[in-house]
Amino acid sequence: MADELLEVENLRTQFDTDEGTVHAVDGVDFSVGRDETVCIVGESGSGKTVASESVTKLIRMPPGRIDADAVRFDGTDIYSMSEKQLRQVRGRRISNIFQNPQGALNPVYTVGWQIVEAVQMHSEKSDREARERAVELLDRVGLPNPGTAVDEYPHELSGGQKQRVIIAMALASEPDLLIADEPTTALDVTIQAQILDLIREIQEDYGMSVLFITHDLGVVAEIADRVVVMYAGKVMEKGDVYSIFENPSHPYTKALLNCLPGHGDLMGRIGGSLPSPLDPPDGCRFADRCDYVREECRQGEQPPLHELDGTDHRVSCVYYAPGADPSPLQGDADGQGSNVYSDGGYPDE
């Protein structure tokens, strides 16, 4: 992809525990273009959050250990930066929205105070100017009566309102990249839609790129330009959103789509459980839960990401290796053309 803002190559994040070393993220590649939304999707425990927090080294070290061939942001390898240099990027040019707004806000300070702190951390604004900016941000994220809300405490706000405050804090420095980690998980369906609309509007207004972490394929279909499907610390499949939804090619991606309401069987689910990150199996990480597994799937390393038809759609599966026959997967009608919209289209069509 041309003009990438963020490029992550061979990212590896491990945690040392009493039981052994947890391989949470194990050789992951992804990128985010300018003004683009990339979704990392997968079930809980796939490594999505750890991968996103590893980008700017938000992982506590120790017990965490992070390594990568490169993590380039706007052409500069941020993993070669000193901690002081990294702080100029983290929070200023790259901001995070975390999945638990209640835990991200300090209960003993007003929301205005917390936004003012974020504003002054990355600017030289006076207290008065920073407060005015806080009210402006609260108004921008759609909080009712921002002039009053600025003096309220987190417990006085609803879950959706707290999430809007978190988004306001993330926007305080007008970042180039917003990393949103399941920002709608704890919210009801109506508020989820409002938050997604808000993020889209802000992205257009600020010209931001977005790295969105989610397990919700309905959300992915609505907002993503490109999709990265993770499982057990590895990338199983990646490509543009239309390729992933119209031509899901990895058995894990097919299984995820068949779990959507109205797809697959009535009680769509994936049998089994994630492999232990303490002792990852040989071969494909998904092999023990795959309906198409064969002996070579359990040998060696995770299959490389094979290119499909000369496009950016890539799949980590032995069925797509050069000279292999992918027809057993392609003949699965239930996994083909899965779409979360009853009219068969996408929101922007």
Buried (B, 14 or more C-beta within 10 A) or exposed (E): BEEBBBBBBEBBBBBEEEEEBBBBBBBBBBBBBBBBBBBBBBBEBBBBBBBBBBBBBBBEEEEBEBEBEBBBBBEEBBBEBEEEEBBEBBBBBBBBBBBBBBEBBEEEEBBBBBBBBBBBEBBEBEEEBBBBBBBBBBBBBBBEEBEEBBEBBBEEBEBBBBBBBBBBBBBBBBBBBBBBBBBBBBBEEEBBBBBBEBBBEBBEEBEBBBBBBBBBBBBBBBBBBBBBBBBBBBBBBBBBBBBBBEBBBBBBBBBBBBBBEEBBEEEBEBEEEBBEBEEBBEBBBBBBBBEBBEEBBEEEEBBEBBBBEEEEBBBBBBBBBEEEEBEEBBEBEBBBEBBBEEEEEBEEE
